[in-house]
Amino acid sequence: MNPLSQLPSVDRLLSEPAVASLVDIHGRAIVTQLVRTALAKARDAIRAGAPLPGTARLVADIGADARTQATPKLRPVYNLTGTVLHTNLGRAPLPEEAVAALVAAARSPCALEYDIGSGGRGDRDDVVSDLLCELTGAEAATVVNNNAAAVFLLLNTLAQKKEVIVSRGELVEIGGAFRVPDIMKRAGAKLVEVGTTNRTHLEDFAEALSPRTAMLMKVHASNYTIQGFTHAVPESELANLAHANDLPFVVDLGSGTLTELERWGLPHEPTPRENLAAGADLVTFSGDKLLGGPQAGLLVGRRDLIAKIKKNPLKRALRVGKITLAALEAVLRLYRDPDRLHERLTALGQLTRPQAEIRAAAERLLPVLQAALASLPVDVEIASLKSQIGSGSLPVDRLPSAGFAVRAQGRKGGVLNRIEAALRGLERPVVGRIEDGALLLDLRCLAPDEEPEFAARLSALSRLGASRSLSGGR
Ligand SMILES: *Cc1c(COP(=O)(O)O)cnc(C)c1O
């Protein structure tokens, strides 16, 4: 008898109790589709010589597919990479105040462009512009989708078909897609490079001035440093030169923080307030780097320049939504109380977490990880690690941290890759890093109140460990 004709029908499978309960959870359309796919796969397999699958097997596969399909693509992970502001993992985690504000804004109508005082039309930038001015000393401020958009909009508004003078030492690439020369070109501005990679002087800028010059620009070399025989022109001198020629001086600061980081024992990172005080006319920076807020690009500075930028039709294309503004407003409010900032701003709390506290967490969790990996040929130990800030902030500074180092016994290095993959395969994936032959899990970004759930998820690993998938079948 032809085994193909012995496969159950779609309706027959749909009436299986286990499949019927999937219909209750996921809906008839999705489950019917999964049943058809499962039957098509079974037919292909049979034609290729496989035996007829039992109904129980088909039902189990349909259930597994339903679970996989229902799992959101954008889901929380544990960031144990040691990089706090990890661009691929969404950069700064938001503080509770911001989460509450964005949920409220998402759920209900809100006064986004509505002046509650007069009942007239408002401007969405007003949600945060007063706070931004207070925190940076600027006259005016506006917000767009990210800092790349802020730089683009600034150049397109003020330098289209004109020249922008930048030091050769500052022509940075940030994470592949943002390169200063490329963004200039797309914005319609002509880049005029001056000086050399390591040394640029005021005369280099002065000699490059022409009737076509639109501005002098400084780009904060976020993700690298130049050391040794170097010279950069102080901002105040660039500002003076620009102003003597009736030109604006603008700064792409990248990771702007609004507070003095050295207060928390972190290295100094320039602030927009410092740039403006040194004479910058406009400063752009990111919302989700050291600032610790949502993805956004902030422009602060001279009132007349900000007004021009806001009139550019591209501002409409690059503007932010209410959810971003709600979160940003909440985060900026936290900066008004610097004394408690490290307790309330999640990213700053993670960056300032003392090594001893992280090590204590590692000691609490060590037995859990050891038990989870007990069946595998690996050694698990607590290790002193070095975290980095990430997102191109303070690239050479490292934060003393702690966590686990998992090393293979003997020369079975492949086991680490399998553990790393199994950690990624957990319901809430755990993302670590493999370095110098060890799998490293940096616990800096695991909040103490997340530890019980984290421990429970690690225990799920031991069930995997007993199975062939993790031990490699040997
Ligand atoms: C990060 C960075 C950017 C890009 O900012 P996004 O917010 O990621 O768009 C631009 N310039 C500098 C100097 C940066 O550090």
The ligand as an SDF file (V2000), in Angstrom:
LIG
                    3D

 15 15  0  0  0  0  0  0  0  0999 V2000
   27.7020   56.9880   17.7410 C   0  0  0  0  0  0  0  0  0  0  0  0
   28.1290   58.1450   16.9420 C   0  0  0  0  0  0  0  0  0  0  0  0
   27.3670   58.5570   15.8410 C   0  0  0  0  0  0  0  0  0  0  0  0
   26.1220   57.8520   15.4240 C   0  0  0  0  0  0  0  0  0  0  0  0
   25.1280   57.9760   16.4220 O   0  0  0  0  0  0  0  0  0  0  0  0
   23.8190   57.0600   16.3910 P   0  0  0  0  0  0  0  0  0  0  0  0
   23.0040   57.5540   17.5370 O   0  0  0  0  0  0  0  0  0  0  0  0
   24.2750   55.6580   16.5230 O   0  0  0  0  0  0  0  0  0  0  0  0
   23.1490   57.2990   15.0760 O   0  0  0  0  0  0  0  0  0  0  0  0
   27.8020   59.6420   15.1390 C   0  0  0  0  0  0  0  0  0  0  0  0
   28.9360   60.2980   15.4820 N   0  0  0  0  0  0  0  0  0  0  0  0
   29.6850   59.9270   16.5360 C   0  0  0  0  0  0  0  0  0  0  0  0
   30.9360   60.7030   16.8440 C   0  0  0  0  0  0  0  0  0  0  0  0
   29.3000   58.8280   17.3040 C   0  0  0  0  0  0  0  0  0  0  0  0
   30.0350   58.4450   18.3430 O   0  0  0  0  0  0  0  0  0  0  0  0
  1  2  1  0
  2  3  1  0
  2 14  2  0
  3  4  1  0
  3 10  2  0
  4  5  1  0
  5  6  1  0
  6  7  2  0
  6  8  1  0
  6  9  1  0
 10 11  1  0
 11 12  2  0
 12 13  1  0
 12 14  1  0
 14 15  1  0
M  END
$$$$
